[in-house]
Amino acid sequence: MFSKRFFSTARANLSRSKVSQLSNGILIASKETSSPTSTIGLYARSGSRAENAYNSGVSSLLGRVLANSPQAQEGLIKGVEVTNTNSKEVTGLLASFESGNEDAAISTLTSIIGGLNTILKNESLVKEQAAISAKISELFENDPKKMP
């Protein structure tokens, strides 16, 4: 059985996120860690809750397309892994990298966001990711307990 002291000590060791706001209104949340890897995330308030019957799944598809774009693949070569996350409230694009490789991570995310129009005009990429999303959705519909 864990003691009250164990939980208070464990909680004290957790670092809190520091939130600051840039002059352009962008919120920055940062947290000190001793991990050899870090992650930078860009989040948009465009989660599934913002969808309706006419655009259902578009936020998930957007994240998948961006995380599998040629720019994200170039990031892999530089040691930056780009992934995406989607929830009811937000869609996020995440760049994970080893310490000392911050410039490559920022460069990769800048390249993805800067090339957004080009990426979204890549029909084959969009269709490929839409097919994958449809398959995941079908698996979930058939057995919700197996959803990752």
C-alpha positions as CSV (number, residue, x, y, z in Angstrom):
1,M,0.0,0.0,0.0
2,F,1.3,3.5,-0.9
3,S,1.6,6.0,1.8
4,K,0.4,9.6,1.7
5,R,4.1,10.6,1.9
6,F,4.9,8.7,-1.3
7,F,2.2,10.6,-3.3
8,S,3.2,14.0,-1.9
9,T,6.9,13.3,-2.7
10,A,6.0,12.1,-6.2
11,R,3.8,15.2,-6.8
12,A,6.6,17.5,-5.6
13,N,8.9,16.0,-8.2
14,L,6.6,16.8,-11.1
15,S,7.4,20.0,-12.8
16,R,4.6,22.4,-13.7
17,S,4.1,23.7,-17.2
18,K,5.0,27.4,-17.7
19,V,2.5,29.2,-19.9
20,S,3.3,32.4,-21.7
21,Q,1.8,34.4,-24.5
22,L,3.6,35.9,-27.5
23,S,2.8,39.4,-28.8
24,N,0.8,37.8,-31.7
25,G,-1.5,36.0,-29.2
26,I,0.1,32.5,-29.6
27,L,0.2,30.6,-26.3
28,I,3.4,28.8,-25.4
29,A,3.4,26.0,-22.8
30,S,6.8,24.7,-21.7
31,K,8.0,22.2,-19.1
32,E,11.4,21.4,-17.8
33,T,12.4,17.7,-18.2
34,S,15.4,15.6,-17.9
35,S,14.4,13.4,-20.9
36,P,16.9,13.3,-23.8
37,T,14.0,13.9,-26.2
38,S,11.6,16.8,-26.5
39,T,8.4,17.6,-28.4
40,I,7.0,20.7,-29.9
41,G,3.3,20.7,-30.6
42,L,1.2,23.0,-32.6
43,Y,-2.5,22.8,-31.7
44,A,-5.6,24.2,-33.5
45,R,-9.0,24.4,-32.0
46,S,-10.4,22.2,-34.7
47,G,-11.2,19.0,-33.1
48,S,-14.1,16.6,-33.9
49,R,-16.5,18.7,-31.8
50,A,-16.3,21.4,-34.4
51,E,-17.3,19.0,-37.2
52,N,-20.8,18.4,-38.5
53,A,-22.5,15.9,-40.8
54,Y,-21.0,17.7,-43.8
55,N,-17.3,17.7,-42.7
56,S,-17.1,14.8,-40.3
57,G,-13.6,13.4,-40.0
58,V,-11.9,16.4,-41.6
59,S,-9.8,17.4,-38.5
60,S,-8.5,13.9,-38.2
61,L,-7.7,13.7,-41.9
62,L,-5.9,17.1,-41.8
63,G,-3.6,15.9,-39.0
64,R,-2.9,12.6,-40.9
65,V,-2.1,14.4,-44.1
66,L,0.2,16.9,-42.5
67,A,2.0,14.2,-40.4
68,N,2.6,12.1,-43.6
69,S,3.5,15.0,-45.9
70,P,6.8,15.1,-47.8
71,Q,7.9,17.9,-45.4
72,A,7.4,15.6,-42.5
73,Q,9.3,12.8,-44.3
74,E,12.2,15.3,-44.8
75,G,12.1,15.9,-41.0
76,L,12.6,12.2,-40.4
77,I,15.9,12.5,-42.3
78,K,16.9,15.3,-39.9
79,G,16.0,13.3,-36.9
80,V,12.5,14.8,-36.3
81,E,9.5,12.5,-36.0
82,V,6.2,14.2,-36.9
83,T,3.0,12.8,-35.6
84,N,-0.5,14.0,-35.1
85,T,-3.2,13.9,-32.4
86,N,-6.9,14.6,-32.6
87,S,-9.5,15.0,-29.8
88,K,-12.9,16.5,-29.4
89,E,-11.4,19.9,-28.8
90,V,-8.1,20.1,-30.8
91,T,-6.0,18.8,-33.6
92,G,-2.3,18.8,-33.0
93,L,0.9,18.4,-35.0
94,L,3.8,17.2,-32.9
95,A,7.5,17.2,-33.7
96,S,9.6,14.9,-31.4
97,F,13.4,15.3,-31.5
98,E,16.5,14.7,-29.4
99,S,18.0,17.5,-27.4
100,G,20.2,19.7,-29.5
101,N,18.1,19.2,-32.6
102,E,15.6,22.0,-31.9
103,D,16.4,23.9,-35.1
104,A,15.6,20.9,-37.2
105,A,12.2,20.5,-35.4
106,I,11.3,24.1,-35.8
107,S,12.4,24.1,-39.4
108,T,10.3,21.0,-40.1
109,L,7.1,22.4,-38.5
110,T,7.7,25.7,-40.3
111,S,8.1,23.9,-43.6
112,I,4.8,22.0,-43.0
113,I,2.8,25.0,-42.0
114,G,4.4,27.2,-44.8
115,G,3.6,24.5,-47.4
116,L,0.1,23.9,-46.2
117,N,-1.6,24.8,-49.5
118,T,0.8,22.6,-51.5
119,I,0.4,19.7,-49.1
120,L,-3.4,19.9,-49.2
121,K,-3.4,20.0,-53.1
122,N,-1.5,16.7,-53.2
123,E,-4.5,14.6,-54.2
124,S,-2.7,11.2,-54.0
125,L,-1.5,12.0,-50.4
126,V,-5.0,13.1,-49.3
127,K,-6.7,10.1,-50.9
128,E,-4.2,7.7,-49.4
129,Q,-4.6,9.2,-45.9
130,A,-8.4,9.3,-46.4
131,A,-8.4,5.6,-47.2
132,I,-6.4,4.8,-44.0
133,S,-8.7,7.0,-41.9
134,A,-11.7,5.2,-43.4
135,K,-10.2,1.8,-42.6
136,I,-9.5,2.9,-39.0
137,S,-13.1,4.2,-38.7
138,E,-14.4,0.9,-40.0
139,L,-12.4,-1.1,-37.5
140,F,-13.7,1.1,-34.7
141,E,-17.3,0.8,-35.9
142,N,-17.0,-3.0,-36.0
143,D,-15.4,-3.3,-32.6
144,P,-15.0,-0.1,-30.5
145,K,-13.0,-2.0,-27.8
146,K,-10.1,-2.5,-30.1
147,M,-9.7,1.2,-30.9
148,P,-6.1,2.3,-30.1
